[in-house]
Amino acid sequence: MTDFSLPSRSEVSVKLPQASYGAWGLRFAALTYLLAFVAIPVAVIFVQGLRPGLDTFLASLTRPDTAAAITLSVWTSVLMTVINTVMGTLTAYVLVVYRFPGKALFNALIDVPFAVPTLVIGVMLVMAYGPQTFIGAFFSDLGIRIVFDTPGIVLALLFVGYPFVIRTVQPVLLQMDANQQESAHTIGASAWTTFFRVVFPVLRPAIIAGALLSFARSLGEFGSIVIISGNIPMRTQTATVYIYTQIEEGNVQAASGASAVLLFVSFAVTIGVDLFLRRRQRHA
């Protein structure tokens, strides 16, 4: 009888996969690019803002014009986020569920804010809602000025932030099981009841993610705002336009302080979206 014996552990050589020079080169290139164009500029803003000291940094933020600019940016972005969250969700639902003539063209138009330069967006809004137009003159007669005032800022942010909620909600709607909605209709649920009881709970994570991304994007909007806001300090000057003005005047400290606040808020929102999506995937 032949005796079979297994080789000892010392006799077995296990070759672990090792990263090639090409793989290390790709990692180095990617990390270097990230550091050079994202991490270092972000770090410089905070270093420059805190260089004169924390007291000076806080004093630059509590200046009336700085506080007014940051406050204006935040509350207009919040208002835009609320409106675009509601309308974006409804738009995505209509595009996925219903059929109508021109649906493909309408769906393509949603991506226009991604492609059009923001300066052009500002010019478009001035030409559409300026006092020389019928719409602008109509609201002017009512005592409401759109262009070169706060309503114009909100309009520009609505245009820029419009696609985010739609493009995050649409894929979720497309993957939904239609049987759930049909079952709700079978037992007598209305369209609104079906939406809020069946569809909305599934869409909620995507809606929240899209809303936060839209807020972060609008908080840093500059091109369209500088055209349509009028840049009136303490009234229509947003944080981004304020930063641009301070740089032109040579006040780097004030510009760095406001930039650091915007970066902090944007990072907090972005990280919040990432953590929220990771948590949803973990519990899915």
NUVOLO-519648 format. One line per 8 residues: number of its first residue (from 0); their letters; for each residue y, x, z of C-alpha. Coordinates in steps of 0.05 Angstrom, whole numbers, plus 5000, padded with zeros to 4 digits. Example, Ala and Ser with C-alpha at 12.3 -4.5 7.8 and 13.67 -1.06 7.14 Angstrom:
% NUVOLO-519648
0 = AS = 4910 5246 5156  4979 5273 5143
END
This chain:
% NUVOLO-519648
0 = MTDFSLPS = 5000 5000 5000  5066 5028 4979  5115 5039 5035  5186 5015 5019  5242 5037 5064  5316 5021 5060  5363 5080 5054  5402 5098 5116
8 = RSEVSVKL = 5476 5083 5122  5493 5157 5114  5455 5159 5048  5495 5101 5019  5563 5118 4992  5609 5058 4985  5666 5067 4937  5726 5027 4958
16 = PQASYGAW = 5774 5006 4903  5834 5051 4901  5901 5035 4870  5914 5074 4807  5977 5113 4793  5998 5056 4747  5993 5005 4803  6033 5048 4850
24 = GLRFAALT = 6085 5058 4795  6092 4983 4786  6101 4973 4860  6153 5028 4864  6191 5000 4804  6192 4929 4832  6213 4950 4902  6266 4998 4876
32 = YLLAFVAI = 6295 4943 4833  6296 4895 4892  6329 4946 4937  6381 4968 4886  6404 4900 4862  6392 4854 4922  6380 4888 4989  6432 4944 4985
40 = PVAVIFVQ = 6490 4899 4961  6474 4848 5015  6471 4902 5069  6537 4931 5045  6572 4864 5055  6550 4860 5128  6565 4934 5142  6634 4929 5111
48 = GLRPGLDT = 6649 4865 5149  6628 4894 5216  6656 4964 5206  6723 4952 5242  6685 4920 5300  6658 4853 5320  6725 4829 5348  6761 4844 5283
56 = FLASLTRP = 6705 4810 5244  6709 4747 5286  6785 4748 5282  6781 4749 5206  6737 4688 5207  6780 4648 5254  6842 4656 5211  6867 4586 5190
64 = DTAAAITL = 6860 4599 5116  6790 4630 5123  6765 4574 5168  6794 4520 5122  6762 4551 5060  6693 4557 5093  6698 4487 5121  6717 4458 5054
72 = SVWTSVLM = 6658 4493 5020  6608 4469 5072  6628 4396 5075  6635 4388 4999  6567 4420 4990  6537 4374 5042  6567 4313 5008  6542 4337 4940
80 = TVINTVMG = 6473 4349 4969  6468 4278 4997  6489 4246 4931  6447 4290 4886  6386 4282 4931  6388 4207 4923  6406 4206 4849  6360 4265 4833
88 = TLTAYVLV = 6300 4231 4865  6314 4166 4828  6324 4203 4763  6259 4240 4770  6223 4176 4785  6252 4141 4724  6234 4199 4679  6162 4201 4702
96 = VYRFPGKA = 6145 4128 4711  6183 4091 4657  6186 4097 4581  6250 4086 4542  6283 4109 4478  6315 4178 4482  6274 4198 4543  6260 4268 4516
104 = LFNALIDV = 6334 4280 4501  6354 4255 4570  6302 4300 4602  6330 4360 4563  6402 4345 4583  6383 4354 4657  6376 4429 4645  6445 4436 4614
112 = PFAVPTLV = 6477 4458 4681  6428 4516 4682  6448 4540 4613  6523 4527 4609  6570 4580 4639  6603 4552 4701  6673 4568 4675  6657 4523 4615
120 = IGVMLVMA = 6635 4469 4664  6704 4472 4697  6739 4466 4630  6694 4408 4610  6711 4370 4674  6786 4383 4667  6784 4356 4596  6742 4295 4617
128 = YGPQTFIG = 6777 4276 4682  6846 4308 4677  6909 4267 4684  6917 4267 4608  6852 4227 4599  6841 4152 4608  6796 4162 4669  6844 4211 4702
136 = AFFSDLGI = 6904 4166 4689  6867 4105 4716  6851 4139 4782  6921 4169 4785  6950 4099 4783  6906 4084 4843  6934 4144 4880  6871 4186 4871
144 = RIVFDTPG = 6877 4253 4837  6812 4281 4812  6829 4347 4779  6862 4401 4822  6841 4364 4885  6780 4355 4929  6746 4301 4884  6746 4352 4828
152 = IVLALLFV = 6709 4402 4871  6656 4350 4889  6649 4332 4815  6638 4405 4796  6586 4414 4851  6551 4350 4830  6545 4376 4759  6520 4445 4780
160 = GYPFVIRT = 6471 4421 4832  6443 4361 4793  6378 4392 4766  6349 4421 4829  6322 4359 4863  6298 4330 4797  6259 4393 4777  6226 4399 4845
168 = VQPVLLQM = 6206 4325 4849  6182 4316 4777  6119 4360 4783  6098 4324 4846  6106 4256 4813  6066 4279 4753  6008 4300 4798  6007 4236 4839
176 = DANQQESA = 5946 4191 4834  5967 4126 4801  5911 4088 4836  5949 4089 4901  6008 4054 4870  5963 4005 4834  5927 3989 4899  5994 3974 4932
184 = HTIGASAW = 6014 3927 4876  5946 3893 4880  5956 3873 4953  6025 3845 4936  6072 3902 4952  6138 3901 4914  6163 3960 4874  6210 3982 4929
192 = TTFFRVVF = 6157 3975 4983  6108 4016 4941  6160 4070 4931  6180 4077 5004  6110 4068 5034  6067 4104 4982  6109 4149 4937  6164 4173 4983
200 = PVLRPAII = 6119 4205 5036  6087 4247 4982  6154 4267 4952  6189 4283 5018  6172 4358 5020  6195 4367 4948  6258 4327 4960  6276 4369 5021
208 = AGALLSFA = 6263 4434 4984  6305 4412 4925  6362 4388 4969  6366 4454 5007  6364 4495 4943  6419 4451 4914  6461 4462 4977  6452 4537 4975
216 = RSLGEFGS = 6471 4539 4901  6533 4497 4909  6557 4537 4969  6565 4598 4925  6595 4563 4864  6656 4597 4836  6666 4591 4761  6676 4516 4755
224 = IVIISGNI = 6713 4512 4822  6766 4563 4804  6784 4521 4743  6784 4451 4772  6805 4461 4845  6876 4486 4834  6865 4541 4887  6914 4513 4937
232 = PMRTQTAT = 6906 4549 5005  6888 4505 5064  6875 4447 5017  6832 4460 4955  6814 4533 4963  6739 4540 4974  6706 4600 5006  6686 4633 4940
240 = VYIYTQIE = 6756 4626 4911  6785 4651 4977  6741 4713 4973  6765 4726 4902  6838 4718 4923  6830 4766 4982  6798 4819 4937  6856 4813 4888
248 = EGNVQAAS = 6905 4822 4946  6866 4883 4972  6844 4849 5037  6772 4873 5036  6760 4857 5109  6775 4783 5102  6735 4779 5037  6675 4814 5070
256 = GASAVLLF = 6677 4768 5131  6676 4705 5089  6623 4734 5044  6579 4750 5104  6584 4678 5128  6564 4650 5060  6507 4700 5055  6482 4683 5124
264 = VSFAVTIG = 6482 4608 5110  6449 4617 5042  6395 4662 5071  6382 4614 5127  6374 4556 5078  6330 4597 5031  6285 4622 5087  6282 4551 5115
272 = VDLFLRRR = 6258 4526 5048  6205 4581 5043  6179 4568 5114  6178 4494 5103  6138 4500 5038  6090 4550 5070  6078 4503 5129  6065 4444 5082
280 = QRHA = 6016 4485 5042  5980 4508 5105  5971 4436 5130  5956 4407 5061
END
